[in-house]
Amino acid sequence: MCRNLRRILISSPPTFDPLPYTLPRGPPKKMTTAEWLLVRGLDSKHSPPTDTEEADAGPNLELLRELSESNFERLLPWSPLKAAVVAEFSICTDPDVEYLRSTKDYVGFLEKRLSTTEISGFALMYMGIAGVRAFIQSNITGPPLSFSPERVLLPEGLAGEPEFCKEVSRSILASLSVDGETAYHLTPNVLLLAFGKIVLNSSALKDSKLETLPWWRARVNFLHQKILSEATATLHNIIYEDMKKLPDRISSRDSDIWAKYLIEKALVDTYFGYDSNALKGLEEAASVTGLKYAITGVLGKRTKFQNTYTSQLVVLARSAEGGPSEVTAKPKTLDLNDDTILEAISFTPMSTQVQTETTLSAELASLDPGSQPQLQPLDAAILLLITETIKNTNPADGITREEMLPYAERVLQHSVNWEIYTLGLLIRSRIEAYKSRTVERGLLQLQAVVDQVIADTTGTDISSGSNNAVSTFMPKPKEDEVAPVKERLLYIHQLPAPTRWELEAELASRWISVGGIRTALEIYERLEMWAEVALCWAATEKGDKARAVIRDQLFHPLKSGDESGGGRKEIDPAPPNAPRLWCILGDIDQDPDHYERAWEVSRGRYARAKRSLGRHYFTQREYQKSAEMYIESLKQNPLNGPSWFALGCCWLELENWEGAIESFSRTVSLDDTDAEAWSNLATALLRRKTELPAQSEWRNSDLDQDPEDEKADRENGIEGQVVVDKENNKRSALQALKRATSLKNDSWRLWENLLLISASVSPPAYPDVVTALRRIIEIRKDSAGETAIDVDILEMLVRHTITSDLESNNPTGYDPKKPGLHRMVVELMEKDVVPLITKDGRLWKIYAKLALWRKRPKDALDAEEKAWRTTNSRPGIIDGTEEEWDELVGATIDLVDAYQSLGEMERTEGLGAGEPVAKDWRFKARTTVRGVMGQGRQNWEDTKGWERLKESLEGLKA
């Protein structure tokens, strides 16, 4: 997009001081004992509370025990096993029941109950947490719930009515829509999520002094975000608002709790695209837990027939405490069983020889890469999340996947936790999908993971009135081969674990990639993901079937005898996913009216509808309309980086430079790895008419200013004024382009833009000029040859190199041992420019000037001779126009002048140092002139050029 405009103008991780990995006995400052036991006991491996802690926790301890043992049913209000502390919450009056029965408004009903019930903050928070974790158990981790959510979350008189339960679930799903983004319409047991979210976000808890409430609130809101189709600005702001409150409430003195917070914050950052922040958080978490890790090269064999050991990429990692001693159950792992590739890399029996220069610590260098010690679960979670940051910040190619795989393989060496191991298998299967030798195992392993999740999360759902269980490809494991629910939930908030329907959709997508369209369609149809079904048909060029699928979801069935479909009426109210379906129909039909209908159905909330309209108008070159559409979409979802980028392209086309600067600035603030956005930002900065004030030139400010500067300002009459730097726009553009080239190092157009800007600022940024020239030559030398060199800028660079030395107070000439611009220019000429010169004599003349400044007259004369030959050997120059003849004459006279000025100098280079550069320079000069005159006698005798040659020859005779 906007490619023509781009042509106009065109890691080492941070280190942290490690904190001691200690586990203090007692709550951190500002946290009650009960809360500390909650965050420590639910998600960690620690021992039960001491007697003192039990006494401090008081009556909340029994609730905590039920919660930590995952006995969620005992904590939910209408459960027959409910704890006494929530009994008051369970008392429901007839008006409450009638309100719920008539309106199906579970959200309003529950908020009313919360406002009229006297219950402790701890008990209420525990109830909300129980609902959230039960939802996670039933949709992500398994095993199946032992109770019916409707029986424990609805009043007794309503829980047994299947139709009522269906309507309540539909009402809840509609209430979960945020900024036009909807949840999966078949989300099982959505009642649990609604209960937990309403309770934890209720006004009844806002005034409580529960220090960890923002943490649980952020967790449930992030879970809500993950079940939506796209990221939303509303939930983004709510989640980060709560996350920012936690550092002041959670003391870093308890390293385990602090590490959990850092990992969860990194997980949220990764989801919303803040990958640099996520990586910093993971590195800090590693320093807190004491994890030592490094990715390096170790000698090993990857195939069965490999005879020699070669360097293999491997992650060496060691936990501070060592892994847990008990052996935990793990999901079914499939062997590769390939006739060539080994199951695992076979490392050399010799020492772990690191193949590249590194700073490995002794404790990592001593590890056996094939048999490393067990990791702590949190450390394994850190390594898995690092793979996500690698994937998000690098191109989707084989190199990126090769870098990700060692982290997953390191985690899979031992089973430390059921969910961590499951996620490791999932990441490995995603990576293996791109290799012919591993694609089969990758697909089958994904199928095994999906089967495991399906088997562990399906059961009877009253809201749907049927059994959700589906047949599995793999046999179900025995009861003693799976982990209990408590272990599965231990680290669930620190892992990017997908829901069961997301996993099944991913499996369908994988089947499509290997040609299994029919299998994928069966999965999508079973999941009732009609949009994906339509996209499958559209991808196979069966647009009629795709349209039919979508229309069946948007319109009532055909009336009898109506075969045209024209009499079908739109379903009212529209299904929750109607806006997306209308947009897909618009993509298929290329009809903007469908996008408008999507916007209407969503009541002005579905941002994608306006994005699609913006894209449509942009392709039609109606840039003003396109910009208006993107602005509307960004009002609903300001976190969508591609929309900001597209809006910036509209402003470039409309020459609205300020708007373009704002749009591309927002783009790079959301994703600072977008090289094209940085490049376009530079374009807009260059075109902007407004001059920015110099950043360091403000006057009469509150900042400390040197008294001498103030005196000078008064004398010059600029006191209280702002000194404007006219070059600021260019310099800002230069910085943007330097960022772009660092991200897209192989784009010669970006480097060409950087070259032009660095040469045009005042004064020119000469080091950047050298770097850009060299990189352009490296990229284009094979295809463009010497035309890849910008001769004008190279000449300017060499001229500056020579004059800056000659005009200095102490000219020193060229010193090859002294680093700096002079050496950079000389190396550029000798290593990059000279090997490419074939036809352009200007390049040889530039080199001659540089050689003469370096006091190498022999090289300078050789370069002058080569410059003359490039002109003399040009085809047709003798028989061409008089202008071409005069060019040859000028080159010949220049060579004669070079013979005269350099021939008698003493050589400083080579074996003949001290001898004249050319003893026979007169003979060479006369021979050259006579040769040219002989060639041009027939066509050019008696011309001005001929007379110039005669005069030069007479001068040589004298």
PEMO-V87918 format. One record per residue. N is the residue number from 0. SS is DSSP state (alpha for helix, beta for strand, coil for the rest). Layout:
{{N	SS} {N	SS}}
This chain:
{{0	coil} {1	coil} {2	alpha} {3	alpha} {4	alpha} {5	alpha} {6	alpha} {7	alpha} {8	coil} {9	coil} {10	coil} {11	coil} {12	coil} {13	coil} {14	coil} {15	coil} {16	coil} {17	coil} {18	coil} {19	coil} {20	coil} {21	coil} {22	coil} {23	coil} {24	coil} {25	coil} {26	coil} {27	coil} {28	coil} {29	coil} {30	coil} {31	coil} {32	alpha} {33	alpha} {34	alpha} {35	alpha} {36	alpha} {37	alpha} {38	alpha} {39	alpha} {40	alpha} {41	alpha} {42	alpha} {43	coil} {44	coil} {45	coil} {46	coil} {47	coil} {48	coil} {49	coil} {50	alpha} {51	alpha} {52	alpha} {53	alpha} {54	alpha} {55	alpha} {56	alpha} {57	coil} {58	coil} {59	alpha} {60	alpha} {61	alpha} {62	alpha} {63	alpha} {64	alpha} {65	alpha} {66	alpha} {67	alpha} {68	coil} {69	coil} {70	coil} {71	alpha} {72	alpha} {73	alpha} {74	alpha} {75	coil} {76	coil} {77	coil} {78	coil} {79	coil} {80	coil} {81	coil} {82	coil} {83	alpha} {84	alpha} {85	alpha} {86	alpha} {87	alpha} {88	alpha} {89	alpha} {90	coil} {91	coil} {92	coil} {93	alpha} {94	alpha} {95	alpha} {96	alpha} {97	alpha} {98	alpha} {99	alpha} {100	alpha} {101	alpha} {102	alpha} {103	coil} {104	coil} {105	alpha} {106	alpha} {107	alpha} {108	alpha} {109	alpha} {110	alpha} {111	alpha} {112	alpha} {113	alpha} {114	alpha} {115	alpha} {116	coil} {117	coil} {118	coil} {119	coil} {120	alpha} {121	alpha} {122	alpha} {123	alpha} {124	alpha} {125	alpha} {126	alpha} {127	alpha} {128	alpha} {129	alpha} {130	alpha} {131	alpha} {132	alpha} {133	alpha} {134	alpha} {135	alpha} {136	alpha} {137	alpha} {138	alpha} {139	alpha} {140	alpha} {141	coil} {142	coil} {143	coil} {144	coil} {145	coil} {146	coil} {147	coil} {148	alpha} {149	alpha} {150	alpha} {151	alpha} {152	alpha} {153	coil} {154	coil} {155	coil} {156	coil} {157	coil} {158	coil} {159	coil} {160	coil} {161	alpha} {162	alpha} {163	alpha} {164	alpha} {165	alpha} {166	alpha} {167	alpha} {168	alpha} {169	alpha} {170	alpha} {171	alpha} {172	alpha} {173	alpha} {174	alpha} {175	coil} {176	coil} {177	beta} {178	coil} {179	coil} {180	beta} {181	coil} {182	beta} {183	coil} {184	coil} {185	coil} {186	coil} {187	coil} {188	coil} {189	alpha} {190	alpha} {191	alpha} {192	alpha} {193	alpha} {194	alpha} {195	alpha} {196	alpha} {197	alpha} {198	alpha} {199	alpha} {200	coil} {201	coil} {202	alpha} {203	alpha} {204	alpha} {205	alpha} {206	coil} {207	coil} {208	coil} {209	coil} {210	coil} {211	coil} {212	alpha} {213	alpha} {214	alpha} {215	alpha} {216	alpha} {217	alpha} {218	alpha} {219	alpha} {220	alpha} {221	alpha} {222	alpha} {223	alpha} {224	alpha} {225	alpha} {226	coil} {227	beta} {228	coil} {229	coil} {230	coil} {231	coil} {232	alpha} {233	alpha} {234	alpha} {235	alpha} {236	alpha} {237	alpha} {238	alpha} {239	alpha} {240	alpha} {241	alpha} {242	alpha} {243	alpha} {244	alpha} {245	alpha} {246	alpha} {247	alpha} {248	alpha} {249	coil} {250	coil} {251	coil} {252	coil} {253	coil} {254	alpha} {255	alpha} {256	alpha} {257	alpha} {258	alpha} {259	alpha} {260	alpha} {261	alpha} {262	alpha} {263	alpha} {264	alpha} {265	alpha} {266	alpha} {267	alpha} {268	alpha} {269	alpha} {270	alpha} {271	coil} {272	coil} {273	coil} {274	alpha} {275	alpha} {276	alpha} {277	alpha} {278	alpha} {279	alpha} {280	alpha} {281	alpha} {282	alpha} {283	alpha} {284	alpha} {285	alpha} {286	alpha} {287	alpha} {288	alpha} {289	coil} {290	coil} {291	beta} {292	beta} {293	beta} {294	beta} {295	beta} {296	beta} {297	beta} {298	beta} {299	beta} {300	beta} {301	beta} {302	beta} {303	coil} {304	coil} {305	coil} {306	coil} {307	coil} {308	coil} {309	beta} {310	beta} {311	beta} {312	beta} {313	beta} {314	beta} {315	beta} {316	beta} {317	beta} {318	coil} {319	coil} {320	coil} {321	coil} {322	coil} {323	coil} {324	coil} {325	coil} {326	coil} {327	coil} {328	coil} {329	coil} {330	coil} {331	coil} {332	coil} {333	coil} {334	coil} {335	coil} {336	coil} {337	coil} {338	coil} {339	coil} {340	beta} {341	beta} {342	beta} {343	beta} {344	beta} {345	beta} {346	beta} {347	coil} {348	coil} {349	coil} {350	coil} {351	coil} {352	coil} {353	beta} {354	coil} {355	coil} {356	coil} {357	coil} {358	coil} {359	coil} {360	coil} {361	alpha} {362	alpha} {363	alpha} {364	alpha} {365	coil} {366	coil} {367	coil} {368	coil} {369	coil} {370	coil} {371	coil} {372	coil} {373	coil} {374	coil} {375	coil} {376	alpha} {377	alpha} {378	alpha} {379	alpha} {380	alpha} {381	alpha} {382	alpha} {383	alpha} {384	alpha} {385	alpha} {386	alpha} {387	alpha} {388	alpha} {389	alpha} {390	alpha} {391	alpha} {392	alpha} {393	coil} {394	coil} {395	coil} {396	coil} {397	alpha} {398	alpha} {399	alpha} {400	alpha} {401	alpha} {402	alpha} {403	alpha} {404	alpha} {405	alpha} {406	alpha} {407	alpha} {408	alpha} {409	alpha} {410	alpha} {411	coil} {412	coil} {413	coil} {414	coil} {415	coil} {416	coil} {417	alpha} {418	alpha} {419	alpha} {420	alpha} {421	alpha} {422	alpha} {423	alpha} {424	alpha} {425	alpha} {426	alpha} {427	alpha} {428	alpha} {429	alpha} {430	alpha} {431	alpha} {432	coil} {433	coil} {434	coil} {435	coil} {436	coil} {437	coil} {438	alpha} {439	alpha} {440	alpha} {441	alpha} {442	alpha} {443	alpha} {444	alpha} {445	alpha} {446	alpha} {447	alpha} {448	alpha} {449	alpha} {450	alpha} {451	alpha} {452	alpha} {453	alpha} {454	alpha} {455	alpha} {456	alpha} {457	coil} {458	coil} {459	beta} {460	beta} {461	coil} {462	coil} {463	coil} {464	coil} {465	beta} {466	beta} {467	coil} {468	coil} {469	coil} {470	coil} {471	coil} {472	coil} {473	coil} {474	coil} {475	coil} {476	coil} {477	coil} {478	alpha} {479	alpha} {480	alpha} {481	coil} {482	coil} {483	coil} {484	alpha} {485	alpha} {486	alpha} {487	alpha} {488	alpha} {489	coil} {490	coil} {491	alpha} {492	alpha} {493	alpha} {494	coil} {495	coil} {496	coil} {497	coil} {498	coil} {499	alpha} {500	alpha} {501	alpha} {502	alpha} {503	alpha} {504	alpha} {505	alpha} {506	alpha} {507	alpha} {508	alpha} {509	alpha} {510	alpha} {511	alpha} {512	alpha} {513	coil} {514	coil} {515	coil} {516	alpha} {517	alpha} {518	alpha} {519	alpha} {520	alpha} {521	alpha} {522	alpha} {523	alpha} {524	alpha} {525	alpha} {526	alpha} {527	coil} {528	coil} {529	alpha} {530	alpha} {531	alpha} {532	alpha} {533	alpha} {534	alpha} {535	alpha} {536	alpha} {537	alpha} {538	alpha} {539	coil} {540	coil} {541	coil} {542	alpha} {543	alpha} {544	alpha} {545	alpha} {546	alpha} {547	alpha} {548	alpha} {549	alpha} {550	alpha} {551	alpha} {552	alpha} {553	alpha} {554	beta} {555	coil} {556	coil} {557	coil} {558	coil} {559	coil} {560	coil} {561	coil} {562	coil} {563	coil} {564	coil} {565	coil} {566	coil} {567	coil} {568	coil} {569	beta} {570	coil} {571	coil} {572	coil} {573	coil} {574	coil} {575	coil} {576	coil} {577	alpha} {578	alpha} {579	alpha} {580	alpha} {581	alpha} {582	alpha} {583	alpha} {584	alpha} {585	alpha} {586	alpha} {587	alpha} {588	alpha} {589	coil} {590	coil} {591	alpha} {592	alpha} {593	alpha} {594	alpha} {595	alpha} {596	alpha} {597	alpha} {598	alpha} {599	alpha} {600	alpha} {601	coil} {602	coil} {603	coil} {604	coil} {605	coil} {606	alpha} {607	alpha} {608	alpha} {609	alpha} {610	alpha} {611	alpha} {612	alpha} {613	alpha} {614	alpha} {615	alpha} {616	alpha} {617	alpha} {618	alpha} {619	coil} {620	coil} {621	coil} {622	alpha} {623	alpha} {624	alpha} {625	alpha} {626	alpha} {627	alpha} {628	alpha} {629	alpha} {630	alpha} {631	alpha} {632	alpha} {633	alpha} {634	alpha} {635	alpha} {636	coil} {637	coil} {638	coil} {639	coil} {640	alpha} {641	alpha} {642	alpha} {643	alpha} {644	alpha} {645	alpha} {646	alpha} {647	alpha} {648	alpha} {649	alpha} {650	alpha} {651	alpha} {652	alpha} {653	coil} {654	coil} {655	coil} {656	alpha} {657	alpha} {658	alpha} {659	alpha} {660	alpha} {661	alpha} {662	alpha} {663	alpha} {664	alpha} {665	alpha} {666	alpha} {667	alpha} {668	alpha} {669	alpha} {670	coil} {671	coil} {672	coil} {673	coil} {674	alpha} {675	alpha} {676	alpha} {677	alpha} {678	alpha} {679	alpha} {680	alpha} {681	alpha} {682	alpha} {683	alpha} {684	alpha} {685	alpha} {686	alpha} {687	coil} {688	coil} {689	coil} {690	coil} {691	coil} {692	beta} {693	coil} {694	coil} {695	coil} {696	coil} {697	coil} {698	coil} {699	coil} {700	coil} {701	coil} {702	coil} {703	coil} {704	coil} {705	coil} {706	alpha} {707	alpha} {708	alpha} {709	alpha} {710	alpha} {711	alpha} {712	alpha} {713	alpha} {714	alpha} {715	alpha} {716	coil} {717	coil} {718	coil} {719	coil} {720	coil} {721	coil} {722	coil} {723	beta} {724	coil} {725	coil} {726	coil} {727	alpha} {728	alpha} {729	alpha} {730	alpha} {731	alpha} {732	alpha} {733	alpha} {734	alpha} {735	alpha} {736	alpha} {737	alpha} {738	alpha} {739	alpha} {740	alpha} {741	alpha} {742	alpha} {743	coil} {744	coil} {745	coil} {746	coil} {747	alpha} {748	alpha} {749	alpha} {750	alpha} {751	alpha} {752	alpha} {753	alpha} {754	alpha} {755	alpha} {756	alpha} {757	alpha} {758	alpha} {759	alpha} {760	coil} {761	coil} {762	coil} {763	coil} {764	coil} {765	alpha} {766	alpha} {767	alpha} {768	alpha} {769	alpha} {770	alpha} {771	alpha} {772	alpha} {773	alpha} {774	alpha} {775	alpha} {776	alpha} {777	alpha} {778	alpha} {779	alpha} {780	alpha} {781	alpha} {782	alpha} {783	alpha} {784	alpha} {785	alpha} {786	alpha} {787	alpha} {788	coil} {789	coil} {790	alpha} {791	alpha} {792	alpha} {793	alpha} {794	alpha} {795	alpha} {796	alpha} {797	alpha} {798	alpha} {799	alpha} {800	alpha} {801	alpha} {802	alpha} {803	alpha} {804	alpha} {805	alpha} {806	coil} {807	coil} {808	coil} {809	coil} {810	coil} {811	coil} {812	coil} {813	coil} {814	coil} {815	coil} {816	coil} {817	coil} {818	coil} {819	coil} {820	alpha} {821	alpha} {822	alpha} {823	alpha} {824	alpha} {825	alpha} {826	alpha} {827	alpha} {828	alpha} {829	alpha} {830	alpha} {831	alpha} {832	alpha} {833	alpha} {834	alpha} {835	alpha} {836	coil} {837	coil} {838	coil} {839	coil} {840	alpha} {841	alpha} {842	alpha} {843	alpha} {844	alpha} {845	alpha} {846	alpha} {847	alpha} {848	alpha} {849	alpha} {850	alpha} {851	alpha} {852	alpha} {853	coil} {854	coil} {855	coil} {856	alpha} {857	alpha} {858	alpha} {859	alpha} {860	alpha} {861	alpha} {862	alpha} {863	alpha} {864	alpha} {865	alpha} {866	alpha} {867	alpha} {868	alpha} {869	alpha} {870	alpha} {871	alpha} {872	coil} {873	coil} {874	coil} {875	coil} {876	coil} {877	coil} {878	coil} {879	coil} {880	coil} {881	alpha} {882	alpha} {883	alpha} {884	alpha} {885	alpha} {886	alpha} {887	alpha} {888	alpha} {889	alpha} {890	alpha} {891	alpha} {892	alpha} {893	alpha} {894	alpha} {895	alpha} {896	alpha} {897	alpha} {898	alpha} {899	alpha} {900	alpha} {901	alpha} {902	coil} {903	coil} {904	coil} {905	beta} {906	coil} {907	coil} {908	coil} {909	coil} {910	coil} {911	coil} {912	coil} {913	coil} {914	coil} {915	beta} {916	coil} {917	coil} {918	coil} {919	coil} {920	alpha} {921	alpha} {922	alpha} {923	alpha} {924	alpha} {925	alpha} {926	alpha} {927	alpha} {928	alpha} {929	alpha} {930	alpha} {931	alpha} {932	alpha} {933	alpha} {934	alpha} {935	alpha} {936	alpha} {937	alpha} {938	alpha} {939	alpha} {940	coil} {941	coil} {942	coil} {943	alpha} {944	alpha} {945	alpha} {946	alpha} {947	alpha} {948	alpha} {949	alpha} {950	alpha} {951	alpha} {952	alpha} {953	alpha} {954	alpha} {955	alpha} {956	alpha} {957	coil}}
